[in-house]
Every structure is written in C-alpha cells, then in structure tokens.
Amino acid sequence: MEQLPYAPEEIAKIRGWYVKNGTQKFLNVPVIIDDRSIGGLVIFFPAHRQFSESQIEFGLAIARLVGLAIVVSRQAEIEKQTAIAREQEKAAQVRVVQIARANATLKQTLDVLATEPKLELSLGHVLKVTSAQLNSSSSALWFYDPLADTFVIHTVYLDGNIVPATPENAPLLSGKWIRGQNLSADLLLKKHIRDRIPVIYQVDDYPEIPAPMRRHMQRLGIKTLLGIPLLLGSEIIGSFTIRFDQKRLLEPDELELTQALAHQATLAIQLLKRAEQAKQAALYVERNRLAGEIHDTLAQSFTSISIQTGVARWMLQQDPTAIESILNRINDIAQSGLSEARRSVWEIYPTAQEYSNLIDKLSQSVDRLTCDACIQVSVQIIGTPFEVSPIVGYNLLKLTQEAITNSLKHADANTLSIILTYSDRTVSLSIIDDGRGFQLEGESGGFGLLSMSERTDRLGGKFAINSSLGLGTEIRVEVPIKLKV
C-alpha cells in the first residue's frame, strides 16, 4: 500500500484521534470503476485483529457492489437529465407553436383594428378571436363611464355573431347578457377592476356572485367567468367578460394572449376617442372659420347697402330720377354679398386664380365699399408687385374689406389710407384712418378684429393694431410669402 504523505508527528496525531474514538483497527478497501479508484470502503474495528483472506475478499466484494451502485446511480442521473432535457425541448417546441399562433392572432386583430372603420365591428372581432382562442361560448365588451362610475355594455359576441349593444339589438341580448331590455345595467362583478388583474370567477362557489345572478348563470349553463380589465396606464377604459360552459382554470399563456388582445382593444378605443376629439376640434375650427367668412361678407355688404341707402334718401329729395342707379347698385352689392357667403360655405380654401392678382382685387373692393361714402380714400403700392398664392390674396383682401367696413361703420373718419407693401419675403398691409379710435386695453374689438387676427394666424403672419381715442386707428398685417420660381 502506498505510504501516506504525512510527517511522523501528523501520523501520531491521526493515530491518537482514532484511538481516542475507540478504533484500534480498520480495513480500507478501494472502490474501483473502470480500473480507476474513485474512493475507498473503510471498515473500523474497536480491537486489534487479523483479517482472513475470506474477510478481505468479502470486503472487496462489498466495494465492488458499492462501485456498481455508484455506476447505476450515475447512469440513472444521466437518464433523468436526458429525460428532463427531452421534456424541456418538447415543451419549448409546444411554446414556439403557441407563440406563433398567438402572434398570428395578434397580427390578425391588429389588421382588423387598423382597417375596419366601424368601432363595433373591429372590437367585436377582438371578442370573436378571444372567444375562439379560449373555447368560450360568449364574450362582451363594457365601456367605463367615469362620470357615473359605471360600466355600460357595448358589444357582445354571441352564437357566432357580433352584436352591438343597441336598442334594436336588445331583444337578442335579453335574458342572456341583459335583464329585460335594460342596456344601462352596470357590470356586477368588479374584482378584476379593483385589483386591475384578470380574475376567474367560478359560478358555483365564487362568494361575490349575487344569488340571483348565480341562478341565472346556472340556468344558462355558464360554469366560469373571466374578467379582464381594459387599462391605459392606471386609467380604466372598460372590461372584457368571457363566459365558459365548462369549469375552467386558464393556463398562463392563455391569460397572456387574452391580456394582449385586451390591450389592443384598449389602444383602439383610445385612438378612436382621440380621433373623435380631433374631429370635434376640427369642426369647431371650421365653424369659426365659416362664422368669420359669413360675418365679414355680410357685414361688408350691409355696410355698403347702408351707405347707398343714405345716398338714396338724399337723392330722393334732390333728384328722384337718379334713384334707379342707386337701387341697381344696392342690388349688385346684395348679390355680390350673397355669392361670397355661398362661396364661404362651399369652399374650404379659395382656388380661383383671380385672388393672386391682389392689386386689382384690392382696388375693385375699395371702390365698391367706399363708393358714395363721405371719406377720402387713398391706395398706395410700395415695392415691386408680384403674384401671391390665391389663399394669401383671398385672406388679405378679406382683411382689407373688414378694416374698411369697421372704419366706415364706427370710426367717423375723414381719410382712409391703404398701403400695400411688397418685399423679398413678405407682403404687408396697413389700413390707417383718422377717426375717433378706441381704447385697446380691455377692448375685445368685436368679431371683426378677432376674424382678422385668425386670418393672419392661418397665413402664419403677424397682426398688430394701434389705436387711441381721438387719434384714429392703424391695422397692420405682415404675411410671409413663397415666390414662384
């Protein structure tokens, strides 16, 4: 036997330890596997003794059995790990198939949500897909009303059909999803809303289900309900309720897919809400634009008609035969105002190229508005004139008309100056009168000034007004332009 690499004092210490613990003799038999020693079988004895060959042979046999047991144990562990790896690979393959199916489902619903213009049908498709994936008999979407703090049923998937929760469809839903014809009844089970996580409600034994509802569900053959909250961050948007005619405990991957579908529905609902808000905002802007257009057109026409009527009264006393020309002029003004009002209603933006020649249109408009008015008018052009876009010409013309109308109606002015300035990057318009003026501070200026300011904003320009009591009024507009190449 190979000598152990210990110093004499260490050997004495080891021997003393064995003696102290009652060992006088031990038999050390090597455990060998594949001609390689992996350890030893040590048998301790309390007294000195000699071992016979049969005893030593017995010890060797036991050591061989120990080695064989180790080999068998190792092989069993290898087979166990192999089986685990095989099961893991199989589970991974199943998971890959589940993920691929889930991705296909999510893509399908995304395509529908992106292309279907009707909210009920797009969200109904999400209900349909969710029911199909979970083998559900029916499902419903509820919208949350934050003002009333209640949920209102919106769309139902039932008997293979998407059914919007509308009064005409109430008979189809009665006794199944609503009581009688009442579409405003609140959602009864709300633990998933309070906890903000999916909750499975077992109909037979869930404690929060009211007894009447439990009996009704049992009559319909409903065993399990799944509640999915629709959340946007911490904001509650609505709820999915999914019914099963068997007692179900859903797998984690099923819940994950259902939550993903619910999240898609939530985003679709929110986007549609935002689109509706944008639509209302656009309608508000367009309504204001129309109001401004009609106000400007009618106010200018009425002012001109008022001036012509005053002239007609004077002519009636001086020369009645001249009245016909005045009446014809009044009729022309009225017809022109009516045409402009119609144009304002039917045209969002002007397209007629006539507005690009701003000088001609400006001169014609000034002559028409101030004809026979007791005011001295001058028009001055500074810089080299060039054509502007129709929308710039149209709005600058309307601004000028509104400013002239205000001056004729309110300023009691003797002179009115209109200065049109062309520069490399801007067109500027100044309308100056020597009338009574007004206090700018605390003065809204009425709808006319508001309309002028909004027109300037639409052109990306700058609007300024300077007025003082007894010192007249100056309105200045500066608009950026793009020269035609």
C-alpha positions as CSV (number, residue, x, y, z in Angstrom):
1,M,0.0,0.0,0.0
2,E,1.3,3.4,-0.9
3,Q,2.7,5.4,2.1
4,L,0.6,8.4,3.0
5,P,2.4,11.8,2.6
6,Y,2.2,12.8,6.3
7,A,5.1,13.7,8.7
8,P,5.6,11.4,11.7
9,E,4.1,13.9,14.1
10,E,1.0,14.1,11.9
11,I,0.7,10.4,11.8
12,A,0.9,10.2,15.6
13,K,-1.8,12.8,15.9
14,I,-4.1,10.9,13.5
15,R,-3.4,7.6,15.3
16,G,-4.2,9.3,18.6
17,W,-7.6,10.6,17.2
18,Y,-8.6,7.0,16.1
19,V,-7.6,5.5,19.5
20,K,-9.5,8.2,21.3
21,N,-12.6,7.4,19.3
22,G,-12.3,3.7,20.0
23,T,-10.7,2.5,16.8
24,Q,-7.9,0.1,17.0
25,K,-8.0,-1.4,13.5
26,F,-9.7,-0.5,10.2
27,L,-9.9,-2.2,6.8
28,N,-9.6,0.2,3.8
29,V,-10.8,-1.4,0.5
30,P,-10.5,0.7,-2.7
31,V,-13.7,1.3,-4.8
32,I,-12.7,1.0,-8.4
33,I,-14.7,1.8,-11.6
34,D,-13.2,1.2,-15.0
35,D,-9.8,0.5,-13.5
36,R,-9.8,3.8,-11.7
37,S,-10.0,4.3,-8.0
38,I,-12.8,6.7,-7.1
39,G,-12.6,6.3,-3.3
40,G,-12.5,3.7,-0.6
41,L,-14.7,1.5,1.6
42,V,-13.3,1.9,5.2
43,I,-14.4,-0.6,8.0
44,F,-13.5,0.4,11.6
45,F,-12.9,-2.2,14.4
46,P,-12.5,-1.4,18.2
47,A,-9.8,-4.0,18.8
48,H,-6.7,-5.3,17.2
49,R,-7.3,-8.2,14.9
50,Q,-6.1,-10.0,11.8
51,F,-8.2,-10.4,8.7
52,S,-8.5,-13.7,6.9
53,E,-8.4,-13.9,3.1
54,S,-12.1,-14.6,3.0
55,Q,-12.8,-11.5,5.1
56,I,-10.7,-9.4,2.8
57,E,-12.4,-11.0,-0.2
58,F,-15.7,-10.1,1.3
59,G,-14.6,-6.5,1.8
60,L,-13.5,-6.4,-1.9
61,A,-16.9,-7.8,-2.9
62,I,-18.7,-5.1,-1.0
63,A,-16.5,-2.5,-2.5
64,R,-17.4,-3.8,-6.0
65,L,-21.1,-3.6,-5.1
66,V,-20.6,0.0,-3.9
67,G,-18.9,0.8,-7.2
68,L,-21.7,-0.8,-9.2
69,A,-24.3,1.1,-7.2
70,I,-22.4,4.3,-7.9
71,V,-22.3,3.4,-11.6
72,V,-26.1,2.7,-11.6
73,S,-26.8,5.9,-9.7
74,R,-24.8,8.0,-12.2
75,Q,-26.4,6.3,-15.1
76,A,-29.9,7.0,-13.6
77,E,-29.0,10.6,-13.1
78,I,-27.8,10.9,-16.7
79,E,-31.0,9.3,-18.0
80,K,-33.0,11.6,-15.7
81,Q,-31.3,14.7,-17.0
82,T,-31.7,13.4,-20.6
83,A,-35.4,12.9,-20.0
84,I,-35.7,16.4,-18.5
85,A,-33.9,17.9,-21.4
86,R,-36.2,15.9,-23.8
87,E,-39.3,17.2,-22.0
88,Q,-37.9,20.7,-22.0
89,E,-37.3,20.6,-25.7
90,K,-40.8,19.2,-26.3
91,A,-42.2,22.0,-24.1
92,A,-40.1,24.6,-26.0
93,Q,-41.5,23.3,-29.3
94,V,-45.1,23.5,-27.9
95,R,-44.3,27.0,-26.7
96,V,-42.9,28.0,-30.1
97,V,-46.2,26.8,-31.7
98,Q,-48.2,28.7,-29.1
99,I,-46.2,31.9,-29.6
100,A,-46.5,31.6,-33.3
101,R,-50.3,31.1,-33.0
102,A,-50.6,34.0,-30.6
103,N,-48.6,36.3,-32.9
104,A,-50.7,35.3,-35.8
105,T,-53.8,36.0,-33.8
106,L,-52.5,39.4,-32.6
107,K,-51.5,40.4,-36.1
108,Q,-54.9,39.4,-37.4
109,T,-56.7,41.6,-34.9
110,L,-54.3,44.4,-35.4
111,D,-55.0,44.3,-39.2
112,V,-58.8,44.5,-38.4
113,L,-58.4,47.3,-35.9
114,A,-56.3,49.3,-38.4
115,T,-58.6,48.8,-41.4
116,E,-62.2,48.4,-40.1
117,P,-63.8,51.9,-39.8
118,K,-66.7,50.8,-37.6
119,L,-65.7,50.6,-33.9
120,E,-68.3,48.0,-33.1
121,L,-67.1,45.6,-35.8
122,S,-63.4,46.0,-35.1
123,L,-63.8,45.5,-31.3
124,G,-66.4,42.7,-32.0
125,H,-63.6,40.9,-34.0
126,V,-61.4,41.1,-30.9
127,L,-64.2,39.4,-28.9
128,K,-64.6,36.8,-31.6
129,V,-60.9,35.9,-31.7
130,T,-60.7,35.9,-27.9
131,S,-63.6,33.5,-27.6
132,A,-62.2,31.2,-30.3
133,Q,-58.8,31.1,-28.7
134,L,-60.2,30.2,-25.3
135,N,-63.1,28.0,-26.5
136,S,-65.5,30.4,-24.9
137,S,-69.2,30.3,-25.6
138,S,-69.7,34.1,-25.5
139,S,-68.0,37.3,-24.5
140,A,-68.8,41.0,-24.0
141,L,-67.1,44.4,-24.0
142,W,-68.1,47.0,-21.5
143,F,-67.1,50.7,-21.6
144,Y,-66.4,52.6,-18.4
145,D,-68.3,55.9,-17.8
146,P,-66.2,57.9,-15.3
147,L,-68.9,60.4,-14.6
148,A,-71.4,57.8,-13.5
149,D,-68.7,55.4,-12.2
150,T,-70.5,52.6,-14.0
151,F,-69.9,50.2,-16.9
152,V,-72.1,50.1,-19.9
153,I,-72.3,47.1,-22.2
154,H,-71.1,48.0,-25.7
155,T,-70.6,44.9,-27.9
156,V,-71.3,41.2,-27.5
157,Y,-70.1,38.1,-29.3
158,L,-72.9,35.6,-29.1
159,D,-73.8,32.4,-31.1
160,G,-71.1,33.2,-33.7
161,N,-72.3,36.8,-34.3
162,I,-71.0,40.2,-33.3
163,V,-73.9,42.0,-31.7
164,P,-73.6,45.8,-30.9
165,A,-75.5,46.6,-27.7
166,T,-78.0,48.9,-29.3
167,P,-81.7,49.3,-28.6
168,E,-82.7,47.5,-31.7
169,N,-80.5,44.5,-30.7
170,A,-81.8,44.5,-27.1
171,P,-84.2,41.5,-27.8
172,L,-81.2,39.4,-29.0
173,L,-79.3,40.1,-25.7
174,S,-82.3,39.9,-23.4
175,G,-82.1,37.1,-20.9
176,K,-78.5,36.3,-22.0
177,W,-76.4,39.4,-21.3
178,I,-79.0,42.0,-20.1
179,R,-82.0,41.9,-17.9
180,G,-85.1,42.6,-19.9
181,Q,-84.4,45.5,-22.4
182,N,-82.1,47.4,-20.0
183,L,-78.8,48.2,-21.7
184,S,-77.7,50.6,-19.0
185,A,-77.3,48.0,-16.2
186,D,-73.9,48.1,-14.5
187,L,-71.3,45.4,-14.5
188,L,-71.9,43.3,-11.4
189,L,-68.5,41.5,-10.8
190,K,-65.7,44.0,-10.4
191,K,-62.9,42.3,-8.5
192,H,-60.8,42.3,-11.7
193,I,-61.4,46.1,-12.0
194,R,-60.5,46.8,-8.3
195,D,-57.4,44.5,-8.5
196,R,-56.5,45.6,-12.1
197,I,-55.7,42.0,-13.0
198,P,-57.6,39.1,-14.7
199,V,-59.9,37.3,-12.3
200,I,-61.5,33.9,-12.8
201,Y,-65.0,33.7,-11.3
202,Q,-66.3,30.1,-10.7
203,V,-70.0,30.4,-10.9
204,D,-70.9,27.7,-8.4
205,D,-68.7,28.8,-5.5
206,Y,-67.4,32.3,-6.0
207,P,-68.6,34.2,-2.9
208,E,-69.1,37.7,-4.5
209,I,-71.6,36.4,-7.2
210,P,-75.1,37.5,-6.1
211,A,-77.6,34.6,-5.7
212,P,-80.0,35.8,-8.5
213,M,-77.0,36.1,-10.9
214,R,-75.7,32.7,-9.8
215,R,-79.0,31.1,-10.6
216,H,-79.3,32.9,-13.9
217,M,-75.8,31.8,-14.9
218,Q,-76.6,28.2,-13.9
219,R,-79.7,28.2,-16.0
220,L,-77.7,29.4,-19.0
221,G,-75.1,26.6,-18.3
222,I,-72.3,29.0,-17.5
223,K,-69.7,27.5,-15.3
224,T,-66.8,30.0,-15.3
225,L,-66.4,33.7,-16.0
226,L,-63.2,35.5,-16.8
227,G,-62.9,39.3,-16.2
228,I,-60.2,41.2,-18.0
229,P,-59.7,44.9,-17.1
230,L,-59.0,47.3,-20.0
231,L,-56.4,49.7,-18.7
232,L,-54.4,52.6,-20.2
233,G,-51.7,53.1,-17.6
234,S,-53.8,53.5,-14.4
235,E,-56.9,54.7,-16.3
236,I,-59.8,52.3,-16.5
237,I,-61.2,52.2,-20.1
238,G,-63.5,49.2,-19.8
239,S,-63.8,45.4,-19.3
240,F,-63.9,42.1,-21.1
241,T,-66.2,39.5,-19.7
242,I,-65.7,36.0,-21.1
243,R,-68.0,33.1,-20.4
244,F,-67.3,29.3,-20.4
245,D,-69.8,26.5,-20.3
246,Q,-67.2,24.3,-18.5
247,K,-65.3,24.8,-15.3
248,R,-62.0,26.3,-16.4
249,L,-58.6,27.1,-14.9
250,L,-56.8,29.0,-17.6
251,E,-53.1,28.4,-18.5
252,P,-50.7,31.3,-18.1
253,D,-50.2,31.5,-21.9
254,E,-53.9,31.8,-22.4
255,L,-54.1,34.7,-19.9
256,E,-51.2,36.4,-21.6
257,L,-52.8,36.2,-25.0
258,T,-56.1,37.4,-23.6
259,Q,-54.4,40.4,-21.9
260,A,-52.6,41.2,-25.2
261,L,-55.9,41.2,-27.1
262,A,-57.5,43.3,-24.4
263,H,-54.6,45.8,-24.6
264,Q,-55.1,46.0,-28.4
265,A,-58.7,46.8,-27.8
266,T,-57.8,49.4,-25.2
267,L,-55.5,51.2,-27.6
268,A,-58.1,51.0,-30.4
269,I,-60.7,52.5,-28.1
270,Q,-58.3,55.3,-27.0
271,L,-57.3,56.1,-30.6
272,L,-60.9,56.3,-31.7
273,K,-61.6,58.6,-28.8
274,R,-58.7,60.8,-29.8
275,A,-59.9,60.8,-33.4
276,E,-63.3,61.8,-32.3
277,Q,-61.9,64.6,-30.2
278,A,-59.7,65.8,-33.1
279,K,-62.8,65.7,-35.4
280,Q,-64.8,67.8,-32.9
281,A,-61.8,70.2,-32.7
282,A,-61.6,70.4,-36.5
283,L,-65.4,71.1,-36.6
284,Y,-65.0,73.8,-34.1
285,V,-62.2,75.5,-36.1
286,E,-64.2,75.2,-39.3
287,R,-67.3,76.5,-37.7
288,N,-65.4,79.6,-36.5
289,R,-63.9,80.0,-40.0
290,L,-67.3,79.9,-41.6
291,A,-68.6,82.3,-39.0
292,G,-65.8,84.7,-39.7
293,E,-66.3,84.4,-43.5
294,I,-70.0,85.0,-43.3
295,H,-69.6,87.8,-40.8
296,D,-67.1,89.5,-43.0
297,T,-69.1,89.1,-46.2
298,L,-72.4,90.1,-44.8
299,A,-71.1,92.9,-42.6
300,Q,-69.3,94.5,-45.6
301,S,-72.3,94.1,-47.9
302,F,-74.7,95.6,-45.3
303,T,-72.4,98.5,-44.7
304,S,-72.2,99.3,-48.4
305,I,-76.0,98.9,-48.6
306,S,-76.4,101.2,-45.7
307,I,-74.2,103.9,-47.3
308,Q,-76.1,103.5,-50.6
309,T,-79.4,103.8,-48.8
310,G,-78.3,107.0,-47.2
311,V,-77.4,108.4,-50.6
312,A,-80.7,107.3,-52.0
313,R,-82.6,109.2,-49.3
314,W,-80.6,112.3,-50.1
315,M,-81.2,111.8,-53.9
316,L,-84.9,111.3,-53.3
317,Q,-85.1,114.9,-52.2
318,Q,-82.7,116.3,-54.7
319,D,-83.2,114.3,-57.9
320,P,-85.7,111.4,-57.7
321,T,-84.9,110.3,-61.3
322,A,-81.4,109.3,-60.1
323,I,-82.8,106.8,-57.6
324,E,-82.8,103.9,-60.1
325,S,-79.0,103.8,-60.4
326,I,-78.7,103.7,-56.6
327,L,-81.1,100.8,-56.4
328,N,-79.3,98.9,-59.0
329,R,-76.0,99.4,-57.1
330,I,-77.7,98.2,-53.9
331,N,-78.9,95.1,-55.7
332,D,-75.4,94.4,-57.1
333,I,-74.0,94.7,-53.6
334,A,-76.6,92.4,-52.2
335,Q,-76.0,89.8,-54.9
336,S,-72.2,90.0,-54.5
337,G,-72.6,89.5,-50.7
338,L,-74.8,86.5,-51.3
339,S,-72.4,84.9,-53.7
340,E,-69.5,85.4,-51.3
341,A,-71.5,83.9,-48.5
342,R,-72.2,80.9,-50.6
343,R,-68.6,80.6,-51.6
344,S,-67.6,80.7,-47.9
345,V,-69.9,77.8,-47.1
346,W,-68.9,75.5,-50.0
347,E,-65.2,76.3,-50.3
348,I,-62.7,75.5,-47.5
349,Y,-59.9,77.2,-49.4
350,P,-60.1,79.5,-52.4
351,T,-58.7,78.1,-55.6
352,A,-59.6,80.9,-58.1
353,Q,-56.5,82.4,-59.5
354,E,-58.2,85.8,-59.6
355,Y,-57.1,86.3,-56.0
356,S,-53.4,86.0,-56.9
357,N,-53.6,89.5,-58.5
358,L,-54.1,91.3,-55.2
359,I,-53.8,94.9,-56.5
360,D,-56.7,94.6,-59.0
361,K,-58.9,92.8,-56.4
362,L,-58.0,95.4,-53.8
363,S,-58.8,98.4,-56.0
364,Q,-62.1,96.9,-57.1
365,S,-63.1,96.1,-53.5
366,V,-62.1,99.6,-52.2
367,D,-64.1,101.3,-55.0
368,R,-67.2,99.1,-54.3
369,L,-67.1,99.6,-50.5
370,T,-66.4,103.4,-50.5
371,C,-68.5,104.5,-53.5
372,D,-70.5,107.5,-52.4
373,A,-69.1,107.3,-48.9
374,C,-68.1,110.7,-47.3
375,I,-64.5,109.7,-46.8
376,Q,-61.3,110.4,-48.8
377,V,-59.6,107.1,-49.7
378,S,-56.0,106.6,-50.9
379,V,-54.4,103.3,-52.0
380,Q,-50.5,103.2,-52.2
381,I,-48.4,100.3,-53.5
382,I,-44.8,100.1,-52.3
383,G,-42.2,97.8,-53.8
384,T,-42.4,95.6,-57.0
385,P,-45.7,93.8,-57.2
386,F,-45.8,90.0,-57.8
387,E,-48.5,87.3,-57.8
388,V,-49.3,85.7,-54.5
389,S,-51.0,82.4,-53.8
390,P,-54.8,82.6,-54.0
391,I,-55.2,81.9,-50.3
392,V,-52.9,84.7,-49.4
393,G,-54.6,87.1,-51.8
394,Y,-58.1,86.0,-50.6
395,N,-57.4,86.5,-46.9
396,L,-55.5,89.8,-47.3
397,L,-58.5,91.0,-49.4
398,K,-60.9,89.9,-46.7
399,L,-58.8,91.7,-44.1
400,T,-58.8,94.9,-46.0
401,Q,-62.6,94.7,-46.5
402,E,-63.2,94.1,-42.8
403,A,-60.9,97.0,-41.9
404,I,-62.7,99.4,-44.3
405,T,-66.1,98.2,-43.1
406,N,-65.1,98.9,-39.5
407,S,-63.8,102.3,-40.4
408,L,-67.0,103.3,-42.3
409,K,-69.3,101.9,-39.5
410,H,-67.5,103.1,-36.4
411,A,-64.6,105.5,-37.0
412,D,-66.4,108.6,-38.4
413,A,-63.1,109.2,-40.2
414,N,-62.4,111.8,-42.9
415,T,-59.5,110.0,-44.5
416,L,-58.6,106.3,-45.0
417,S,-55.2,105.2,-46.3
418,I,-54.4,101.7,-47.6
419,I,-50.8,100.8,-48.1
420,L,-49.7,97.5,-49.7
421,T,-46.0,96.7,-49.4
422,Y,-44.1,94.0,-51.4
423,S,-40.7,92.9,-50.1
424,D,-38.5,89.9,-50.8
425,R,-40.1,87.7,-48.2
426,T,-43.3,89.3,-47.1
427,V,-46.4,91.2,-48.2
428,S,-47.5,93.9,-45.7
429,L,-50.8,95.6,-45.5
430,S,-51.6,98.8,-43.5
431,I,-55.0,100.4,-43.1
432,I,-55.0,103.8,-41.4
433,D,-57.9,106.1,-40.6
434,D,-58.1,109.5,-38.8
435,G,-61.3,108.6,-37.0
436,R,-62.4,108.5,-33.3
437,G,-60.2,105.5,-32.4
438,F,-60.8,103.4,-29.3
439,Q,-59.0,102.2,-26.2
440,L,-57.2,98.9,-26.9
441,E,-56.9,97.9,-23.2
442,G,-59.8,95.8,-22.2
443,E,-61.4,96.2,-25.7
444,S,-62.2,92.9,-27.5
445,G,-62.7,94.7,-30.8
446,G,-65.7,92.5,-31.7
447,F,-65.9,89.6,-34.0
448,G,-64.3,91.6,-36.9
449,L,-61.0,92.1,-35.2
450,L,-61.0,88.5,-34.0
451,S,-61.6,87.3,-37.5
452,M,-58.7,89.5,-38.9
453,S,-56.4,88.1,-36.2
454,E,-57.4,84.5,-37.0
455,R,-57.0,85.0,-40.8
456,T,-53.5,86.3,-40.1
457,D,-52.7,83.3,-38.0
458,R,-53.8,80.9,-40.7
459,L,-51.3,82.6,-43.0
460,G,-48.5,82.3,-40.5
461,G,-48.3,86.1,-40.3
462,K,-48.2,88.9,-37.8
463,F,-51.2,91.0,-36.8
464,A,-50.9,94.4,-35.0
465,I,-53.4,97.1,-34.1
466,N,-52.7,100.6,-32.8
467,S,-55.5,102.9,-31.7
468,S,-56.2,105.7,-29.3
469,L,-59.2,107.8,-28.5
470,G,-59.4,110.7,-31.0
471,L,-56.3,109.7,-32.8
472,G,-57.5,107.2,-35.3
473,T,-56.6,103.5,-35.9
474,E,-53.9,101.6,-37.7
475,I,-54.2,97.9,-38.5
476,R,-51.0,96.2,-39.8
477,V,-50.7,92.7,-41.2
478,E,-47.4,91.1,-42.4
479,V,-47.6,87.7,-44.2
480,P,-44.6,85.6,-45.3
481,I,-44.7,84.5,-48.9
482,K,-43.1,82.0,-51.2
483,L,-42.1,83.4,-54.6
484,K,-42.9,81.3,-57.7
485,V,-39.7,80.1,-59.4
